[in-house]
């Protein structure tokens, strides 16, 4: 592969990581519960494509969620592997509370594995990135890159999102600014919906992520967009969706 192709591949892989982070962005009251589901998105970054699959389930003591992104079509020429992120968590009167977070990257040049455990009694999160160990003190509510999506969905179902959150991004706690940009009708491969737009960004960043969330689907994002310096850099659209019927021990097929 030429040097130019390698640089382009690195940029594409980095953008694929963004899709997981963006998907994965208050107070939650005693109200509507989150609905287990499976979903698939088509991802477009520059001229290359990818596929994002997500699965959300109840467990014996809470919930589990997993997202996997893989190259598709022409992107397979430049990239191999996948990025998988998963989290287990509970939902309390205070909102979504993460317990365990894991990330396995076999797609980018970093080839990185991350594992973090949240200890809310000791007010710290401890984990590893590769062979490095970290212990990070917690001073308030914090989300990992998966649970922040479900906190946002839960608050949309039961009120409205807050203006600010804190997210664990690798070994750093990063403030996120959130804003509601209103409603519009959107069309994706799975259908046409009225959606509410939620934008978020880290402080002092030119990169803005927009999630178009649909009430009919439990405020699942059906479009995820990233703009940097005002230009659209990446986009993911909902291709397939099916609620999981846990009473039957399975789900509708995607």
Buried (B, 14 or more C-beta within 10 A) or exposed (E): EEEEEEEBBBBBBBBBBBBBBBBBBBEBEEEEEBBBBBBBBBBBBEEBBBBBBBBBBBEEEBBBBBBBBBBBEEBEEBBEBBBBBBBBBBBEEEBBBBBBBBBBBBBBEBEBBBEBBBEBEEEBBBBBBEEEEBEBEBEEBBBBBBBBBBBBBBBBBBEEBBEEBBBBBEBEBBEBBBBEEEEEEBEBEBEEBEBBBBBBBBEEEEEBBBBBBBBEBBBBBBBBBBBBEEEEBBBBBBBBBBBBEEEEEEBEEE
